[in-house]
Each structure stands twice: as C-alpha cells, then as structure tokens.
Amino acid sequence: MGYRIFKDSRGTEWQTWDVVPRLGERRVSDRRTVAAQPPHSDRRFRTERRILPGHRSVLTKGLDSGWLCFEAPSEKRRLTPIPSDWLHCRVDCLEQYCAQAKVARRISAELDAIKVDD
C-alpha cells in the first residue's frame, strides 16, 4: 500500500492511499465437480462451505480491482481505476486525480455522530 499527503491549490490537506480489496478475489461459486469427504470428522452442520452472495461485504460496481482513496478533514473521495503513476506524479497531477474522484461516505464521521448522540 502506498501513501502520500499533499495540499491542493486551495490549501486543503489530503491523505492519499491505494486500496486493493481481498474479498473481491474470493470465489462466489463452487468450482469443484465432486464433493470430497474430509479425512477427519467435522463438527460443522452445514454441508455448504462456499462464500455465498449476501454473506460478505459487497463492493460497489467498479471497485473490485481497487481504488485510490483521498481523505481530507471534511471529505473523502475514491478514484478508480488506480492511476499507475499516482505515487510519483507531481502534486498538480495528484490534485487532478482528486478532482476526478467520486465523493464517498465517511464512516468515521458517522461513528463520531453516533458517539455524540449517546
């Protein structure tokens, strides 16, 4: 995972890092043709062991290959696909990538709001 901090032309400081999800790489269906019995006794009751749709985090379409995350004190954005030069490009280029990124929900801000209400 790469990480950069930069200030845009308005003076806003952005933290930037790449995110490559692992759950997106897991299979959704069973590729085995014959179910083999394990050599040991198993205490689990379910015979179905695949990861099924709906039982894992679902990524927004287009994010399964990863994204570039931009986070400022008041905003969070995601850019996909991850530009290959983002770690070494100039700050003005990184600012352009940030401008192209889509606004994302800030879970940390939502959690802070919940703590205040408690």
Protein Blocks (a to p, Z undefined) as FASTA:
>chain_A
ZZdddddfkopacdddddddfklmpcfbdfbfbdcddfbdcfbfbfblcdcehiaccdde
hilnopcddddfkbccddddddfklmmmcfklmmmmmmmpccdddfklmmmmmmmmZZ
